[in-house]
């Protein structure tokens, strides 16, 4: 009799790959074969696959956080992926969303591990920014929260990162907005409001300056990123 579930050690290798930010190792874990079938989490086959996908997303989100990705960023991405899974019409669509999420989480961990040891104030500033992604972020207010002066904070941040605080804020908001465009059904206006851009037009202009394409055309062109079609 074959195994009823995928082997625990295979799942551990998959999640270890995410925690390590190891893309090649993750791809190998996707390609592993085993006897048996995936778990049944509902009498409806598509609902069962969706439920399983949501479980994988939850575990992968925590693996990414353990690998160094900021929790707010990881949970925001997880929410958008789960919404997309819930709206999926086919099993393959669910597989692609979940595999795409695992690949992206692995990429984020890899990028996080490449960052050099930071000045403690810069590290705290970045964490504060990530917690305030849905607000209008003002350097003067952050300086007060961090018990320093705006001038010193701006100077040390630019020196350590090569970016102004404003540039970093925009960069991070656009990264998260990009994923919502790819993996959620939020409208452009909702995404603009979600990240506290002054208007949909403002968001569109900022997005186009970075990516040389409007948010709507970006969504139409890229659709859902593809992943492997099995858990």
C-alpha positions as CSV (number, residue, x, y, z in Angstrom):
1,X,0.0,0.0,0.0
2,X,1.4,3.4,-1.0
3,X,1.9,6.3,1.5
4,X,-1.3,8.4,1.9
5,X,0.6,11.6,2.2
6,X,3.8,13.1,0.8
7,X,6.8,12.2,3.0
8,X,7.5,14.5,6.0
9,X,11.2,14.6,5.1
10,X,10.3,15.9,1.6
11,X,8.3,18.7,3.1
12,X,11.2,19.5,5.4
13,X,13.6,19.7,2.5
14,X,11.2,22.1,0.7
15,X,10.8,24.4,3.7
16,X,14.5,24.3,4.5
17,X,15.2,25.5,0.9
18,X,13.0,28.5,1.6
19,X,14.6,29.3,4.9
20,X,18.0,29.1,3.3
21,X,17.0,31.1,0.3
22,X,18.3,28.3,-1.9
23,X,16.5,28.3,-5.3
24,X,18.3,25.3,-6.8
25,X,17.6,23.2,-3.7
26,X,13.9,24.2,-3.8
27,X,13.6,23.2,-7.5
28,X,15.1,19.8,-6.6
29,X,12.5,19.3,-3.8
30,X,9.7,20.1,-6.3
31,X,10.9,17.4,-8.6
32,X,11.0,14.6,-6.0
33,X,8.6,11.8,-6.6
34,X,6.9,9.6,-4.0
35,X,4.2,6.9,-3.8
36,X,0.7,7.6,-2.6
37,X,-1.4,10.7,-2.9
38,X,-1.8,14.2,-1.4
39,X,-4.1,14.7,1.6
40,X,-7.8,15.1,1.1
41,X,-9.1,18.2,3.0
42,X,-12.5,18.4,1.5
43,X,-15.1,16.2,-0.4
44,X,-14.8,18.7,-3.2
45,X,-11.6,18.0,-5.1
46,X,-10.8,21.6,-6.1
47,X,-11.6,22.9,-2.6
48,X,-9.3,20.2,-1.2
49,X,-6.5,21.3,-3.4
50,X,-7.1,25.0,-2.4
51,X,-7.1,24.1,1.3
52,X,-3.8,22.2,0.9
53,X,-2.4,25.1,-1.0
54,X,-3.3,27.5,1.8
55,X,-1.6,25.2,4.3
56,X,1.5,25.2,2.2
57,X,1.4,29.0,1.9
58,X,1.1,29.3,5.7
59,X,4.0,27.1,6.4
60,X,6.1,28.7,3.6
61,X,5.3,32.2,5.0
62,X,6.7,31.2,8.4
63,X,9.8,29.6,6.7
64,X,10.4,32.9,4.9
65,X,10.2,34.8,8.2
66,X,12.5,32.4,9.9
67,X,14.9,33.0,6.9
68,X,14.9,36.7,7.7
69,X,12.1,38.2,5.7
70,X,10.2,40.9,7.7
71,X,7.0,39.4,9.1
72,X,4.8,42.3,7.8
73,X,6.1,41.8,4.3
74,X,5.7,38.0,4.4
75,X,2.2,38.1,5.8
76,X,1.1,40.7,3.3
77,X,2.3,38.6,0.5
78,X,0.7,35.5,2.0
79,X,-2.6,37.2,2.2
80,X,-2.5,38.2,-1.5
81,X,-1.5,34.6,-2.5
82,X,-4.3,33.1,-0.4
83,X,-6.9,35.4,-2.0
84,X,-5.7,34.3,-5.4
85,X,-5.8,30.6,-4.4
86,X,-9.4,31.1,-3.2
87,X,-10.4,32.6,-6.6
88,X,-8.6,29.9,-8.7
89,X,-10.8,28.0,-11.1
90,X,-8.6,24.9,-11.7
91,X,-6.2,22.7,-9.8
92,X,-3.3,23.8,-12.1
93,X,-4.0,27.4,-11.3
94,X,-3.7,26.7,-7.6
95,X,-0.5,24.7,-8.1
96,X,1.0,27.6,-10.1
97,X,0.1,30.2,-7.5
98,X,1.5,28.2,-4.6
99,X,4.7,27.2,-6.4
100,X,5.2,30.8,-7.5
101,X,4.8,31.9,-3.9
102,X,7.4,29.4,-2.6
103,X,9.8,30.5,-5.3
104,X,9.3,34.2,-4.5
105,X,9.7,33.7,-0.8
106,X,12.9,31.8,-1.5
107,X,14.1,34.8,-3.6
108,X,13.3,37.2,-0.8
109,X,15.2,35.2,1.8
110,X,18.2,35.0,-0.5
111,X,18.1,38.8,-1.0
112,X,17.8,39.3,2.7
113,X,20.8,37.1,3.5
114,X,22.9,39.0,1.0
115,X,22.5,42.3,2.9
116,X,25.5,43.2,4.9
117,X,25.3,43.7,8.7
118,X,23.6,47.0,9.1
119,X,23.9,50.0,11.3
120,X,21.4,49.4,14.2
121,X,19.6,52.7,13.5
122,X,19.2,51.9,9.8
123,X,18.0,48.4,10.7
124,X,15.3,49.8,13.1
125,X,14.4,52.4,10.5
126,X,13.8,49.8,7.8
127,X,11.7,47.7,10.2
128,X,9.6,50.8,11.1
129,X,9.1,51.6,7.5
130,X,7.9,48.0,6.7
131,X,5.4,48.3,9.6
132,X,4.0,51.5,8.1
133,X,3.7,50.4,4.5
134,X,0.0,51.3,4.6
135,X,0.6,54.9,5.8
136,X,2.1,58.1,4.5
137,X,5.6,57.8,5.9
138,X,7.2,61.1,7.1
139,X,10.9,61.1,8.0
140,X,10.4,63.7,10.7
141,X,7.8,61.5,12.5
142,X,10.1,58.4,12.2
143,X,13.0,60.3,13.7
144,X,10.9,61.1,16.7
145,X,9.9,57.5,17.1
146,X,13.5,56.4,16.8
147,X,14.7,59.1,19.3
148,X,17.0,60.9,16.8
149,X,17.0,63.9,14.6
150,X,15.6,64.0,11.0
151,X,18.9,65.3,9.7
152,X,21.0,62.6,11.4
153,X,18.6,59.9,10.4
154,X,18.6,61.0,6.8
155,X,22.3,61.3,6.6
156,X,23.1,57.9,8.2
157,X,20.4,56.1,6.1
158,X,21.7,57.5,2.9
159,X,25.3,56.7,3.8
160,X,24.5,53.1,4.7
161,X,22.0,52.3,1.9
162,X,22.9,54.6,-0.9
163,X,19.2,55.6,-0.9
164,X,17.2,58.4,0.7
165,X,14.5,57.3,3.1
166,X,11.9,58.4,0.5
167,X,13.5,56.3,-2.2
168,X,13.6,53.3,0.1
169,X,9.9,53.7,1.0
170,X,8.9,54.0,-2.7
171,X,11.0,51.0,-3.6
172,X,9.5,48.8,-0.9
173,X,5.9,49.9,-1.6
174,X,6.4,49.2,-5.4
175,X,7.8,45.7,-4.6
176,X,4.7,44.8,-2.6
177,X,2.4,46.5,-5.1
178,X,3.9,44.4,-7.9
179,X,3.0,41.2,-6.1
180,X,-0.6,42.4,-5.5
181,X,-0.9,43.2,-9.2
182,X,0.3,39.6,-10.0
183,X,-1.4,37.6,-7.3
184,X,-4.6,39.5,-6.2
185,X,-7.7,40.9,-7.8
186,X,-7.4,44.2,-6.0
187,X,-8.1,47.1,-8.4
188,X,-5.4,49.6,-9.2
189,X,-7.2,52.2,-7.1
190,X,-7.4,49.8,-4.1
191,X,-3.7,49.0,-4.4
192,X,-2.9,52.7,-4.5
193,X,-4.9,53.4,-1.4
194,X,-3.5,50.3,0.3
195,X,0.0,51.8,0.1
196,X,-1.1,55.3,0.9
197,X,-0.3,56.8,-2.5
198,X,-2.2,60.2,-2.9
199,X,-4.2,58.9,-5.8
200,X,-4.4,56.2,-8.4
201,X,-2.7,58.6,-10.9
202,X,0.2,59.2,-8.5
203,X,0.7,55.5,-8.0
204,X,0.6,54.9,-11.8
205,X,3.2,57.6,-12.5
206,X,5.5,56.3,-9.8
207,X,5.1,52.7,-11.0
208,X,5.7,53.6,-14.6
209,X,8.9,55.6,-13.7
210,X,10.4,52.4,-12.2
211,X,9.1,49.7,-14.5
212,X,8.5,51.7,-17.8
213,X,5.0,50.3,-17.9
214,X,1.6,51.2,-16.3
215,X,0.3,49.1,-13.5
216,X,-2.7,47.9,-15.6
217,X,-0.5,46.9,-18.6
218,X,1.9,45.2,-16.2
219,X,-0.9,43.1,-14.8
220,X,-2.3,42.3,-18.3
221,X,1.2,41.4,-19.6
222,X,2.4,39.2,-16.7
223,X,-0.7,37.6,-15.2
224,X,0.0,34.8,-12.7
225,X,3.6,33.7,-12.5
226,X,4.2,30.1,-13.3
227,X,5.5,27.4,-10.9
228,X,5.6,23.7,-10.9
229,X,2.3,21.9,-11.1
230,X,2.5,19.5,-8.2
231,X,3.0,19.7,-4.4
